[in-house]
Amino acid sequence: KFGIPTEVMGASFRNTGQIRELAGCDCLTISPELMKELSESTEPLERKLDPEKAKSAKIEKLELDEKKFRWMLNDNAMAYEKTGEGIRKFAADVVKLEKFVASKLGK
């Protein structure tokens, strides 16, 4: 809406309903189990997120500097905890992936 170049990635889905609600997002990381469930579904997948539609959304631009961003993040317990949890889980997954690749390469 405001012309800020971004790329959004959705992750950590618990069910296909969450994925369907983000259809149209730039990138989604979907587990093999949920991908299989989606591929076997006969329910149509409707695009929910659309940059053109976003341009007409009735929202105000939020001006943030780092100080205000950090205050708002820390003031929202769920956002703070889930952000940290997500970072820790992705970091652990990177370590697992590195070990897996190394084992396949015989290192």
Summary of the structure (lengths in Angstrom):
residues: 107
radius of gyration: 18.0
end to end distance: 47.9
largest distance: 55.2
contacts: 187
relative contact order: 0.10
helix: 53%
strand: 4%
